[in-house]
């Protein structure tokens, strides 16, 4: 039976990547599962520069976005700005998701709300990684906030690279294939996995599979983690070709086998 899912994206006004990478992954998935199709509907929060002050101001607009997207009766909502959540302090993604879920429900749309921040934590934990090395486009103080947030969730960040780009439009223009060489400067000696982009505005999808093969470690991103969590929340098979280990058929088979063994 064919089913079309409406996905609501809450994005910063200057974000040019989330409406590119999420559709690209789900359209690639349709090659495997053509009966499940997706449409994408966005509401925007004003933000141009990635600073703690501007992120906090932007976050207050997410409530309005949840109302607008629930008007469209979307099947799920995605809060697509990782650092806006992580800069608010440890565990804030839980508060944000609960608040936005309640707003959507009150407006007649009781649907799951996924934040890219919470999805990244869940994605790292899903693959069993205890230690990660990360790449961010942020200035170092914001990267430190991201590191602290991840570590507050019980995951050690063994190394990080900050590209120190504060203009959000400039972040979206960074060549994702440069990440293949950037990771040469990332210390992965103690890491179980690599977060190639801890930012949904910094493109990484074209490089994820290549970097994973180069490093011989699981590689994920804020965007791939978001798609994984989104598909899981919708009860759909969380598999996308060439999008790293988290969305691979190999990991899905392993996860399914482990789940089955616990039920025996």
Secondary structure by P-SEA (a helix, b strand, c coil): cbbbbbbbbbccccccccccaaaaaaaaaaaacccccccccccccccccccaaaaaaaaaaaaaaaaaaaaacccccccccaaaaaaacccaaaaaaaaaaaaaaaaccbbbbbbaaaaaaaaaaaaccccccccccccaaaaaaaaaaaaaaccccccccccccccaaaaaaccccccccccccccccccccccccccccccccccaaaaaaaaccccccaaaaaaaaaaaaaccccccccccccccaaaaaaaaaaaaaaac
